[in-house]
């Protein structure tokens, strides 16, 4: 008895799965990675990790609104800016730096198309790195300010 494992879901038995665009996945991860948009694009709406991104982001937003007056507790949340957003920016780097042949083997094995990375991916990678690094440094600086001075500068 032969069992075939379908690694790349298709819409029906006869049609090949859609081609997953590497640049779109990188852009979704850089812009909306905090809510898991790239995961839903690549793996569909039933992706467990995609929903974890959504829950982590919503918990951060709720905690931010509930604790906005208590500076000692919000220090933790500022220092740990939503981890799902950091993870999305890191995944943008991982997706964008994945070689095209490995990308096609993983996501486009049966689509019949090949991926060719061009210069816009490099721009997205530079901007996502700059955004993530700036947010991290700003979070560390603000957390240090709150910890050492009690929030004297704002």
DSSP file (Angstrom, degrees, kcal/mol; ACC not computed):
  #  RESIDUE AA STRUCTURE BP1 BP2  ACC     N-H-->O    O-->H-N    N-H-->O    O-->H-N    TCO  KAPPA ALPHA  PHI   PSI    X-CA   Y-CA   Z-CA
    1    1 A X              0   0    0      0, 0.0     2,-0.5     0, 0.0     0, 0.0   0.000 360.0 360.0 360.0 130.7    0.0    0.0    0.0
    2    2 A X        -     0   0    0      2,-0.0     2,-0.5     0, 0.0     0, 0.0  -0.858 360.0-166.9-105.8 131.1    1.4    3.4   -1.1
    3    3 A X        -     0   0    0     -2,-0.5     2,-0.5     2,-0.0     0, 0.0  -0.975   8.2-153.8-118.6 124.4    0.8    6.5    0.9
    4    4 A X        -     0   0    0     -2,-0.5     2,-0.6     2,-0.0    -2,-0.0  -0.840   7.1-146.6 -99.6 129.2    1.7    9.9   -0.7
    5    5 A X        -     0   0    0     -2,-0.5     2,-0.9     2,-0.0    -2,-0.0  -0.839   7.6-146.0 -96.3 125.4    2.5   12.8    1.6
    6    6 A X        +     0   0    0     -2,-0.6     3,-0.2     1,-0.2    -2,-0.0  -0.793  23.3 172.1 -93.1 102.4    1.5   16.1    0.3
    7    7 A X  S    S+     0   0    0     -2,-0.9     2,-0.5     1,-0.2    -1,-0.2   0.773  74.0  41.7 -82.6 -26.4    4.1   18.6    1.4
    8    8 A X  S    S-     0   0    0    100,-0.0    -1,-0.2     9,-0.0     9,-0.2  -0.903  90.8-135.2-124.4 100.6    2.8   21.6   -0.6
    9    9 A X        -     0   0    0     -2,-0.5     2,-0.3    -3,-0.2    -2,-0.0  -0.214  19.1-158.6 -60.6 138.4   -1.0   21.7   -0.4
   10   10 A X        -     0   0    0      7,-0.1     7,-0.1     1,-0.1     6,-0.1  -0.785  26.5-118.2-114.3 163.2   -2.8   22.4   -3.7
   11   11 A X  S    S+     0   0    0     -2,-0.3     2,-0.3     5,-0.2    -1,-0.1   0.846  95.0   0.9 -71.8 -34.0   -6.3   23.7   -4.2
   12   12 A X  S    S-     0   0    0      3,-0.4     3,-0.4     4,-0.0    -1,-0.1  -0.916  83.3 -96.2-145.1 173.4   -7.5   20.5   -6.0
   13   13 A X  S    S+     0   0    0     -2,-0.3    -2,-0.0     1,-0.2    -1,-0.0   0.811 118.5  41.1 -64.6 -30.9   -6.0   17.2   -6.9
   14   14 A X  S    S+     0   0    0      2,-0.1     2,-0.4    -4,-0.0    -1,-0.2   0.657  98.5  79.1 -95.1 -16.4   -5.1   18.2  -10.5
   15   15 A X  S    S-     0   0    0     -3,-0.4    -3,-0.4     1,-0.0    -4,-0.1  -0.749  76.8-123.4 -98.9 139.3   -3.7   21.7  -10.1
   16   16 A X        -     0   0    0     -2,-0.4    -5,-0.2     1,-0.1    95,-0.1  -0.392  38.7 -93.9 -72.6 155.7   -0.2   22.5   -8.9
   17   17 A X        -     0   0    0     -9,-0.2    -7,-0.1     1,-0.1    -1,-0.1  -0.256  49.4 -91.3 -66.3 158.3    0.2   24.7   -5.9
   18   18 A X        -     0   0    0      1,-0.1     2,-0.3    -3,-0.1    -1,-0.1  -0.351  43.8-100.5 -70.4 150.4    0.8   28.4   -6.4
   19   19 A X        -     0   0    0     92,-0.2     2,-0.7    -3,-0.1    89,-0.1  -0.562  32.2-135.6 -71.1 128.1    4.3   29.8   -6.7
   20   20 A X        -     0   0    0     -2,-0.3     2,-0.5    87,-0.2    87,-0.1  -0.800  17.6-137.3 -90.3 116.2    5.4   31.4   -3.4
   21   21 A X     >  -     0   0    0     -2,-0.7     4,-2.1     1,-0.2     5,-0.2  -0.615   7.5-156.3 -79.5 122.0    7.1   34.7   -4.1
   22   22 A X  H  > S+     0   0    0     -2,-0.5     4,-2.2     1,-0.2     5,-0.2   0.875  93.0  51.1 -66.3 -39.4   10.3   35.2   -2.0
   23   23 A X  H  > S+     0   0    0      2,-0.2     4,-2.5     1,-0.2    -1,-0.2   0.908 111.0  48.1 -67.5 -40.8   10.2   39.0   -2.3
   24   24 A X  H  > S+     0   0    0      2,-0.2     4,-2.8     1,-0.2     5,-0.2   0.908 111.6  50.2 -65.2 -41.3    6.6   39.1   -1.1
   25   25 A X  H  X S+     0   0    0     -4,-2.1     4,-2.0     2,-0.2    -2,-0.2   0.899 112.0  48.0 -63.4 -40.1    7.3   36.8    1.8
   26   26 A X  H  X S+     0   0    0     -4,-2.2     4,-2.2     2,-0.2    -2,-0.2   0.916 113.3  47.6 -65.5 -43.5   10.3   38.9    2.8
   27   27 A X  H  X S+     0   0    0     -4,-2.5     4,-2.6     2,-0.2     5,-0.4   0.914 111.8  49.5 -65.2 -44.0    8.2   42.1    2.6
   28   28 A X  H  X S+     0   0    0     -4,-2.8     4,-2.4     1,-0.2    10,-0.3   0.897 112.2  49.1 -61.2 -40.1    5.3   40.6    4.6
   29   29 A X  H  X S+     0   0    0     -4,-2.0     4,-0.9    -5,-0.2    63,-0.2   0.890 113.5  45.9 -67.2 -39.1    7.7   39.5    7.2
   30   30 A X  H  < S+     0   0    0     -4,-2.2    -2,-0.2     2,-0.2    -1,-0.2   0.902 125.8  28.7 -71.0 -40.8    9.4   42.9    7.4
   31   31 A X  H  < S+     0   0    0     -4,-2.6    -3,-0.2    -5,-0.2    -2,-0.2   0.894 139.8  15.8 -88.8 -43.1    6.2   44.9    7.5
   32   32 A X  H ><>S+     0   0    0     -4,-2.4     5,-1.8    -5,-0.4     3,-1.1   0.018  84.0 117.4-123.7  26.7    3.7   42.6    9.2
   33   33 A X  G ><5 +     0   0    0     -4,-0.9     3,-1.1     1,-0.2    -1,-0.1   0.768  66.5  70.1 -66.4 -25.9    5.9   39.9   10.7
   34   34 A X  G 3 5S+     0   0    0      1,-0.3    23,-0.3    -3,-0.2    -1,-0.2   0.749 106.1  38.2 -64.8 -23.6    4.7   40.8   14.2
   35   35 A X  G < 5S-     0   0    0     -3,-1.1    19,-0.3    22,-0.1    -1,-0.3   0.285 118.4-109.0-109.7   8.5    1.2   39.4   13.4
   36   36 A X  T <>5 +     0   0    0     -3,-1.1     4,-2.1    -4,-0.2     3,-0.3   0.710  65.4 147.8  79.3  22.1    2.5   36.5   11.4
   37   37 A X  H  ><S+     0   0    0     -5,-1.8     4,-2.1    -9,-0.2    -8,-0.2   0.877  74.0  52.1 -58.7 -38.7    1.4   37.6    7.9
   38   38 A X  H  > S+     0   0    0    -10,-0.3     4,-2.3     1,-0.2    -1,-0.2   0.868 107.7  51.9 -66.3 -36.0    4.4   35.9    6.3
   39   39 A X  H  > S+     0   0    0     -3,-0.3     4,-3.0     2,-0.2     5,-0.4   0.908 110.4  47.7 -65.9 -41.9    3.6   32.6    8.0
   40   40 A X  H  X S+     0   0    0     -4,-2.1     4,-1.5     3,-0.2    -2,-0.2   0.867 112.2  50.5 -68.3 -34.7    0.0   32.7    6.8
   41   41 A X  H  < S+     0   0    0     -4,-2.1    -2,-0.2    -5,-0.2    -1,-0.2   0.921 119.6  35.5 -65.6 -43.9    1.2   33.5    3.3
   42   42 A X  H  < S+     0   0    0     -4,-2.3    -2,-0.2    -5,-0.1    -3,-0.2   0.849 134.4  20.5 -81.0 -35.0    3.7   30.6    3.2
   43   43 A X  H  < S-     0   0    0     -4,-3.0     3,-0.3     1,-0.2    -3,-0.2   0.491 103.5-116.2-118.9  -5.7    1.8   28.0    5.2
   44   44 A X    ><  -     0   0    0     -4,-1.5     3,-1.3    -5,-0.4    -1,-0.2  -0.243  44.7 -57.6  93.6 175.6   -1.9   28.9    5.1
   45   45 A X  T 3  S+     0   0    0      1,-0.3    -1,-0.2    -4,-0.1    -5,-0.1   0.570 125.8  64.2 -75.3  -8.7   -4.4   29.9    7.8
   46   46 A X  T 3   +     0   0    0     -3,-0.3     2,-0.4    -6,-0.1    -1,-0.3   0.240  69.4 132.4 -97.0  14.0   -3.9   26.8    9.8
   47   47 A X    <>  -     0   0    0     -3,-1.3     4,-1.7     1,-0.2     5,-0.2  -0.533  47.3-154.5 -72.4 120.6   -0.3   27.5   10.7
   48   48 A X  H  > S+     0   0    0     -2,-0.4     4,-1.4     1,-0.2    -1,-0.2   0.906  93.9  47.5 -60.5 -45.8    0.3   27.0   14.4
   49   49 A X  H  > S+     0   0    0      1,-0.2     4,-1.8     2,-0.2    -1,-0.2   0.832 106.3  58.5 -70.2 -32.1    3.2   29.4   14.6
   50   50 A X  H  > S+     0   0    0      1,-0.2     4,-1.6     2,-0.2    -1,-0.2   0.916 107.0  47.1 -60.9 -43.1    1.3   32.1   12.6
   51   51 A X  H  X S+     0   0    0     -4,-1.7     4,-2.4     1,-0.2    -1,-0.2   0.808 106.3  59.0 -70.3 -28.4   -1.4   32.1   15.3
   52   52 A X  H  X S+     0   0    0     -4,-1.4     4,-2.6     2,-0.2    -1,-0.2   0.883 103.4  52.5 -64.8 -37.0    1.3   32.3   18.0
   53   53 A X  H  X S+     0   0    0     -4,-1.8     4,-2.4     2,-0.2    -2,-0.2   0.932 109.9  48.4 -60.7 -45.6    2.5   35.5   16.4
   54   54 A X  H  X S+     0   0    0     -4,-1.6     4,-2.5   -19,-0.3    -2,-0.2   0.933 113.4  46.2 -61.5 -47.1   -1.0   37.0   16.5
   55   55 A X  H  X S+     0   0    0     -4,-2.4     4,-2.5     1,-0.2    -1,-0.2   0.912 112.5  50.3 -64.2 -43.1   -1.5   36.0   20.2
   56   56 A X  H  X S+     0   0    0     -4,-2.6     4,-1.9     1,-0.2    -1,-0.2   0.902 112.4  47.3 -62.9 -41.1    1.9   37.3   21.2
   57   57 A X  H  X S+     0   0    0     -4,-2.4     4,-2.4   -23,-0.3    -2,-0.2   0.921 112.5  48.7 -66.9 -43.5    1.2   40.6   19.5
   58   58 A X  H  X S+     0   0    0     -4,-2.5     4,-2.5     1,-0.2    -2,-0.2   0.885 110.1  51.8 -64.8 -38.4   -2.3   41.0   21.0
   59   59 A X  H  X S+     0   0    0     -4,-2.5     4,-2.5     2,-0.2    -1,-0.2   0.901 110.0  49.7 -63.5 -40.2   -1.0   40.2   24.5
   60   60 A X  H  X S+     0   0    0     -4,-1.9     4,-2.3     2,-0.2    -2,-0.2   0.932 111.7  47.5 -63.7 -45.8    1.7   42.9   24.1
   61   61 A X  H  X S+     0   0    0     -4,-2.4     4,-2.0     2,-0.2    -2,-0.2   0.914 113.5  48.1 -63.2 -43.3   -0.8   45.5   23.0
   62   62 A X  H  X S+     0   0    0     -4,-2.5     4,-2.3     1,-0.2    -1,-0.2   0.925 112.9  48.0 -62.9 -44.4   -3.2   44.6   25.8
   63   63 A X  H  X S+     0   0    0     -4,-2.5     4,-2.2     1,-0.2    -2,-0.2   0.871 108.9  54.8 -64.5 -36.3   -0.4   44.7   28.4
   64   64 A X  H  < S+     0   0    0     -4,-2.3    -1,-0.2     1,-0.2    -2,-0.2   0.911 111.9  42.8 -63.9 -42.8    0.8   48.1   27.0
   65   65 A X  H >< S+     0   0    0     -4,-2.0     3,-0.6     1,-0.2    -2,-0.2   0.866 116.6  47.2 -72.0 -35.8   -2.7   49.6   27.4
   66   66 A X  H 3< S+     0   0    0     -4,-2.3     3,-0.3     1,-0.2    -2,-0.2   0.822 119.9  37.2 -74.8 -31.1   -3.3   48.1   30.9
   67   67 A X  T >< S+     0   0    0     -4,-2.2     3,-0.8    -5,-0.2     7,-0.3   0.137  76.9 116.4-108.5  19.3    0.1   49.0   32.3
   68   68 A X  T <  S+     0   0    0     -3,-0.6    -1,-0.2     1,-0.2    -2,-0.1   0.711  80.3  45.6 -66.4 -18.5    0.7   52.4   30.7
   69   69 A X  T 3  S+     0   0    0     -3,-0.3     2,-1.0    -4,-0.1    -1,-0.2   0.639  95.9  77.8 -97.1 -14.9    0.7   54.3   34.1
   70   70 A X    <>  -     0   0    0     -3,-0.8     4,-2.1     1,-0.2     3,-0.4  -0.793  58.7-174.9 -99.2  98.5    2.9   51.9   36.0
   71   71 A X  H  > S+     0   0    0     -2,-1.0     4,-1.2     1,-0.2    -1,-0.2   0.813  78.1  58.4 -67.1 -31.1    6.5   52.7   34.9
   72   72 A X  H  4 S+     0   0    0      1,-0.2     4,-0.4     2,-0.2    -1,-0.2   0.881 112.9  39.0 -68.7 -34.9    8.2   50.0   36.7
   73   73 A X  H >> S+     0   0    0     -3,-0.4     3,-0.8     1,-0.2     4,-0.8   0.837 111.5  56.3 -81.6 -33.5    6.2   47.3   35.0
   74   74 A X  H 3X S+     0   0    0     -4,-2.1     4,-2.5    -7,-0.3     5,-0.2   0.725  90.3  76.5 -71.7 -18.8    6.2   48.9   31.6
   75   75 A X  H 3X S+     0   0    0     -4,-1.2     4,-2.3     1,-0.2    -1,-0.2   0.900  93.6  51.3 -54.3 -41.3   10.0   48.9   31.7
   76   76 A X  H <> S+     0   0    0     -3,-0.8     4,-1.9    -4,-0.4    -1,-0.2   0.909 110.8  47.3 -63.3 -42.4    9.9   45.2   30.9
   77   77 A X  H  < S+     0   0    0     -4,-0.8    -2,-0.2     2,-0.2    -1,-0.2   0.827 112.0  49.1 -73.7 -30.8    7.6   45.7   28.0
   78   78 A X  H >< S+     0   0    0     -4,-2.5     3,-1.3     1,-0.2    -1,-0.2   0.919 113.1  47.1 -72.0 -42.5    9.6   48.6   26.5
   79   79 A X  H 3< S+     0   0    0     -4,-2.3    -2,-0.2     1,-0.3    -1,-0.2   0.849 118.5  41.9 -66.2 -33.4   12.9   46.6   26.9
   80   80 A X  T 3< S-     0   0    0     -4,-1.9     3,-0.4    -5,-0.2    -1,-0.3  -0.166  87.7-168.7-107.1  38.5   11.2   43.6   25.3
   81   81 A X    <   -     0   0    0     -3,-1.3     5,-0.1     1,-0.2    -3,-0.1   0.204  61.8 -46.1 -17.6 156.8    9.4   45.5   22.6
   82   82 A X    >>  -     0   0    0      1,-0.2     4,-1.6     2,-0.1     3,-1.0  -0.091  57.5-151.8 -49.0 117.2    7.0   43.0   21.1
   83   83 A X  H 3> S+     0   0    0     -3,-0.4     4,-2.8     1,-0.3    -1,-0.2   0.793  93.2  63.6 -61.4 -28.0    9.1   39.9   20.6
   84   84 A X  H 3> S+     0   0    0      2,-0.2     4,-2.0     1,-0.2    -1,-0.3   0.858 101.9  50.2 -66.5 -32.5    6.8   38.9   17.7
   85   85 A X  H <> S+     0   0    0     -3,-1.0     4,-2.2     2,-0.2    -2,-0.2   0.916 111.3  48.1 -70.4 -42.1    7.9   42.0   15.8
   86   86 A X  H  X S+     0   0    0     -4,-1.6     4,-2.4     1,-0.2    -2,-0.2   0.929 111.8  50.3 -60.7 -43.9   11.6   41.2   16.4
   87   87 A X  H  X S+     0   0    0     -4,-2.8     4,-2.6     1,-0.2    -1,-0.2   0.889 108.9  52.2 -62.4 -38.8   11.0   37.6   15.3
   88   88 A X  H  X S+     0   0    0     -4,-2.0     4,-1.8     2,-0.2    -1,-0.2   0.898 109.9  48.2 -63.7 -40.5    9.3   38.9   12.1
   89   89 A X  H  X S+     0   0    0     -4,-2.2     4,-1.5     2,-0.2    -2,-0.2   0.885 112.2  48.9 -67.6 -38.1   12.2   41.1   11.3
   90   90 A X  H  X S+     0   0    0     -4,-2.4     4,-2.2     1,-0.2    -2,-0.2   0.904 110.4  51.1 -66.7 -40.1   14.7   38.3   11.9
   91   91 A X  H  X S+     0   0    0     -4,-2.6     4,-3.2     1,-0.2     5,-0.3   0.835 103.7  58.8 -66.9 -30.5   12.6   36.0    9.7
   92   92 A X  H  X S+     0   0    0     -4,-1.8     4,-2.5   -63,-0.2    -1,-0.2   0.913 108.1  46.3 -61.7 -40.8   12.6   38.7    7.0
   93   93 A X  H  X S+     0   0    0     -4,-1.5     4,-2.0     2,-0.2    -2,-0.2   0.910 113.9  47.9 -66.0 -41.9   16.4   38.4    7.1
   94   94 A X  H  X S+     0   0    0     -4,-2.2     4,-0.7     2,-0.2    -2,-0.2   0.935 115.1  44.5 -65.2 -46.3   16.3   34.6    7.0
   95   95 A X  H >< S+     0   0    0     -4,-3.2     3,-0.9     1,-0.2    -2,-0.2   0.942 115.3  47.6 -63.5 -47.6   13.8   34.5    4.2
   96   96 A X  H 3< S+     0   0    0     -4,-2.5    -1,-0.2    -5,-0.3    -2,-0.2   0.822 113.3  47.5 -65.8 -31.4   15.6   37.1    2.1
   97   97 A X  H 3< S+     0   0    0     -4,-2.0     2,-0.3    -5,-0.2    -1,-0.2   0.480  83.4 112.6 -90.1  -2.9   19.0   35.5    2.6
   98   98 A X  S << S-     0   0    0     -3,-0.9     5,-0.0    -4,-0.7    -3,-0.0  -0.542  78.6-109.8 -68.1 128.8   17.8   32.0    1.7
   99   99 A X     >  -     0   0    0     -2,-0.3     4,-2.4     1,-0.1     3,-0.2  -0.275  23.8-119.3 -59.2 147.2   19.3   30.9   -1.6
  100  100 A X  H  > S+     0   0    0      1,-0.2     4,-2.6     2,-0.2    15,-0.3   0.856 111.3  53.4 -59.7 -38.2   16.8   30.7   -4.5
  101  101 A X  H  > S+     0   0    0      1,-0.2     4,-1.9     2,-0.2    -1,-0.2   0.890 111.1  45.7 -67.7 -37.5   17.4   27.0   -5.1
  102  102 A X  H  > S+     0   0    0     -3,-0.2     4,-1.9     2,-0.2    -2,-0.2   0.879 111.9  53.0 -69.3 -37.4   16.7   26.2   -1.5
  103  103 A X  H  X>S+     0   0    0     -4,-2.4     4,-3.0     1,-0.2     5,-0.7   0.942 111.4  45.5 -60.5 -48.2   13.6   28.4   -1.5
  104  104 A X  H  X5S+     0   0    0     -4,-2.6     4,-1.2     1,-0.2    -1,-0.2   0.874 110.9  53.2 -65.4 -37.0   12.2   26.7   -4.6
  105  105 A X  H  <5S+     0   0    0     -4,-1.9     4,-0.2    -5,-0.2    -1,-0.2   0.867 117.8  37.2 -65.5 -34.9   13.0   23.3   -3.1
  106  106 A X  H  <5S+     0   0    0     -4,-1.9    -2,-0.2    -5,-0.1    -1,-0.2   0.915 135.5  13.8 -84.6 -44.5   11.1   24.1    0.0
  107  107 A X  H  <5S+     0   0    0     -4,-3.0    -3,-0.2    -5,-0.2   -87,-0.2   0.661 132.1  36.9-109.6 -20.2    8.1   26.2   -1.2
  108  108 A X    >X< +     0   0    0     -4,-1.2     3,-0.6    -5,-0.7     4,-0.5  -0.074  68.0 128.5-126.7  34.1    7.9   25.8   -4.9
  109  109 A X  T 34 S+     0   0    0      1,-0.2    -1,-0.1    -4,-0.2     3,-0.1   0.862  89.2  22.0 -61.4 -36.4    8.9   22.2   -5.5
  110  110 A X  T 34 S+     0   0    0     -3,-0.1    -1,-0.2     1,-0.1    -2,-0.1   0.252  98.1  93.2-116.0  12.6    5.8   21.4   -7.6
  111  111 A X  T <4 S-     0   0    0     -3,-0.6   -92,-0.2     2,-0.2    -2,-0.1   0.748  82.9-132.7 -80.8 -22.1    4.8   24.9   -8.8
  112  112 A X  S  < S+     0   0    0     -4,-0.5     2,-0.3     1,-0.3    -3,-0.1   0.449  72.3  99.4  85.6  -0.8    6.8   24.7  -12.1
  113  113 A X        -     0   0    0     -5,-0.2     2,-0.3    -9,-0.1    -1,-0.3  -0.809  60.6-141.3-115.7 158.6    8.3   28.2  -11.6
  114  114 A X        -     0   0    0     -2,-0.3     2,-0.4    -3,-0.1   -13,-0.1  -0.854  16.4-122.0-117.4 157.0   11.7   29.3  -10.4
  115  115 A X        -     0   0    0     -2,-0.3     2,-0.4   -15,-0.3   -11,-0.1  -0.793  19.6-171.8 -99.3 137.3   12.7   32.2   -8.1
  116  116 A X        -     0   0    0     -2,-0.4     2,-0.2   -16,-0.0    -2,-0.0  -0.935  16.6-145.4-128.5 108.3   15.1   34.9   -9.2
  117  117 A X        -     0   0    0     -2,-0.4     2,-0.2     2,-0.1   -17,-0.0  -0.484  22.4-177.6 -73.6 139.9   16.1   37.3   -6.4
  118  118 A X    >>  -     0   0    0     -2,-0.2     3,-1.2     0, 0.0     4,-0.7  -0.631  44.1 -75.3-126.9-173.8   16.7   40.8   -7.5
  119  119 A X  H 3> S+     0   0    0      1,-0.2     4,-1.7    -2,-0.2     3,-0.5   0.747 115.6  70.6 -63.0 -28.6   17.8   44.1   -5.9
  120  120 A X  H 3> S+     0   0    0      1,-0.2     4,-2.4     2,-0.2    -1,-0.2   0.849  94.8  57.0 -59.9 -29.7   14.5   44.9   -4.1
  121  121 A X  H <> S+     0   0    0     -3,-1.2     4,-2.5     1,-0.2    -1,-0.2   0.903 104.3  52.0 -65.4 -38.3   15.1   42.0   -1.7
  122  122 A X  H  X S+     0   0    0     -4,-0.7     4,-2.4    -3,-0.5    -1,-0.2   0.903 109.7  49.2 -63.0 -40.4   18.5   43.6   -0.7
  123  123 A X  H  X S+     0   0    0     -4,-1.7     4,-2.5     2,-0.2     5,-0.2   0.923 111.4  48.8 -64.2 -44.3   16.7   46.9    0.0
  124  124 A X  H  X S+     0   0    0     -4,-2.4     4,-2.6     1,-0.2     5,-0.2   0.902 111.6  50.4 -61.9 -40.9   14.1   45.2    2.1
  125  125 A X  H  X S+     0   0    0     -4,-2.5     4,-2.3     2,-0.2    -2,-0.2   0.920 111.3  47.1 -64.3 -44.2   16.8   43.3    4.0
  126  126 A X  H  X S+     0   0    0     -4,-2.4     4,-2.5     1,-0.2    -2,-0.2   0.929 115.0  46.4 -63.7 -44.6   18.8   46.5    4.7
  127  127 A X  H  X S+     0   0    0     -4,-2.5     4,-2.6     2,-0.2    -2,-0.2   0.890 112.6  48.9 -67.4 -39.2   15.6   48.4    5.9
  128  128 A X  H  X S+     0   0    0     -4,-2.6     4,-2.5    -5,-0.2    -1,-0.2   0.892 112.6  48.6 -68.5 -37.4   14.4   45.5    8.1
  129  129 A X  H  X S+     0   0    0     -4,-2.3     4,-2.6    -5,-0.2     5,-0.2   0.932 113.3  47.6 -63.9 -45.0   17.8   45.2    9.7
  130  130 A X  H  X S+     0   0    0     -4,-2.5     4,-2.4    -5,-0.2    -2,-0.2   0.908 113.5  47.7 -63.4 -42.3   18.0   49.0   10.2
  131  131 A X  H  X S+     0   0    0     -4,-2.6     4,-2.5     2,-0.2     5,-0.2   0.933 114.4  45.7 -64.5 -46.6   14.5   49.0   11.7
  132  132 A X  H  X S+     0   0    0     -4,-2.5     4,-2.2     2,-0.2    -2,-0.2   0.915 114.7  46.7 -64.3 -43.3   15.1   46.1   14.0
  133  133 A X  H  X S+     0   0    0     -4,-2.6     4,-2.5    -5,-0.2     5,-0.2   0.906 113.3  49.2 -66.0 -42.0   18.4   47.4   15.2
  134  134 A X  H  X S+     0   0    0     -4,-2.4     4,-2.6    -5,-0.2     5,-0.2   0.915 112.1  48.3 -63.6 -43.5   17.0   50.9   15.8
  135  135 A X  H  X S+     0   0    0     -4,-2.5     4,-2.4     2,-0.2    -2,-0.2   0.900 112.3  49.6 -64.1 -40.2   14.0   49.5   17.7
  136  136 A X  H  X S+     0   0    0     -4,-2.2     4,-2.3    -5,-0.2    -2,-0.2   0.940 113.7  44.1 -64.3 -47.5   16.3   47.4   19.9
  137  137 A X  H  X S+     0   0    0     -4,-2.5     4,-2.6     2,-0.2    -2,-0.2   0.901 114.2  50.3 -65.4 -40.9   18.7   50.2   20.7
  138  138 A X  H  X S+     0   0    0     -4,-2.6     4,-2.6    -5,-0.2     5,-0.2   0.900 111.1  49.3 -64.3 -40.3   15.8   52.6   21.4
  139  139 A X  H  X S+     0   0    0     -4,-2.4     4,-2.4    -5,-0.2    -2,-0.2   0.908 112.5  46.9 -64.5 -42.1   14.2   50.0   23.7
  140  140 A X  H  X S+     0   0    0     -4,-2.3     4,-2.4     2,-0.2    -2,-0.2   0.912 113.2  49.2 -65.4 -42.4   17.4   49.5   25.6
  141  141 A X  H  X S+     0   0    0     -4,-2.6     4,-2.3     2,-0.2    -2,-0.2   0.923 113.9  45.1 -64.0 -44.3   18.1   53.2   25.9
  142  142 A X  H  X S+     0   0    0     -4,-2.6     4,-2.7     2,-0.2     5,-0.2   0.904 113.0  50.4 -67.8 -40.2   14.5   53.9   27.2
  143  143 A X  H  X S+     0   0    0     -4,-2.4     4,-2.3    -5,-0.2    -1,-0.2   0.901 111.5  48.5 -64.0 -39.7   14.6   51.0   29.6
  144  144 A X  H  X S+     0   0    0     -4,-2.4     4,-2.8     2,-0.2     5,-0.4   0.901 110.7  51.4 -65.9 -40.3   18.0   52.2   30.9
  145  145 A X  H  X S+     0   0    0     -4,-2.3     4,-2.4     1,-0.2     6,-1.2   0.936 112.5  45.4 -60.7 -47.3   16.6   55.7   31.3
  146  146 A X  H  X S+     0   0    0     -4,-2.7     4,-0.9     4,-0.2    -2,-0.2   0.885 116.0  46.8 -64.3 -38.1   13.6   54.4   33.2
  147  147 A X  H  < S+     0   0    0     -4,-2.3    -2,-0.2    -5,-0.2    -1,-0.2   0.925 121.6  32.5 -71.6 -45.1   15.7   52.2   35.4
  148  148 A X  H  < S+     0   0    0     -4,-2.8    -2,-0.2    -5,-0.2    -3,-0.2   0.841 133.1  23.8 -85.3 -34.7   18.4   54.7   36.3
  149  149 A X  H  < S-     0   0    0     -4,-2.4    -3,-0.2    -5,-0.4    -2,-0.1   0.467  98.5-116.0-113.3  -2.7   16.6   58.0   36.4
  150  150 A X  S  < S-     0   0    0     -4,-0.9    -4,-0.2    -5,-0.5    -3,-0.1   0.737  77.3 -54.7  74.4  19.9   13.0   57.0   37.1
  151  151 A X  S >  S+     0   0    0     -6,-1.2     3,-1.4    -9,-0.1    -1,-0.2   0.839  83.0 158.1  83.0  35.0   11.9   58.4   33.7
  152  152 A X  T 3   +     0   0    0     -7,-0.4    -6,-0.1     1,-0.3    -2,-0.1   0.743  69.3  55.3 -64.2 -24.1   13.3   61.9   34.1
  153  153 A X  T 3         0   0    0      1,-0.1    -1,-0.3    -8,-0.1    -7,-0.1   0.048 360.0 360.0-101.3  27.0   13.4   62.4   30.4
  154  154 A X    <         0   0    0     -3,-1.4    -2,-0.2    -8,-0.0    -1,-0.1   0.363 360.0 360.0 145.9 360.0    9.8   61.7   29.6
